[in-house]
């Protein structure tokens, strides 16, 4: 069975920050007794977090909420890196990436 991408990304982000399941749960506002079991359920896919919980996880783990749901590993890595950049740094990078789309060619009349 294929792992749920949210569970994979949550575990990866938690481990990258060096947090235990218990510590992460406490940091997002769960009680000490509920912290580890709840995060464990999220990582085992037996429970889905609410949108508000995802927002708290994102803040503590310093990632965009979209990181948790991105199925493509390369794009997830881009999201992760962008999460740690200033707006100015992101704008500089974006200015260097051409914004072209096949449909753009059809929208311009000669």
Secondary structure by P-SEA (a helix, b strand, c coil): ccccaaaaaaaaaaaaacccaaaaaaaacccccaaaaaaaaaaaccccccaaaaaaaaaaacccccccccccaaaaaaaaaaaaccaaaaaaaaaacccccccccccccc
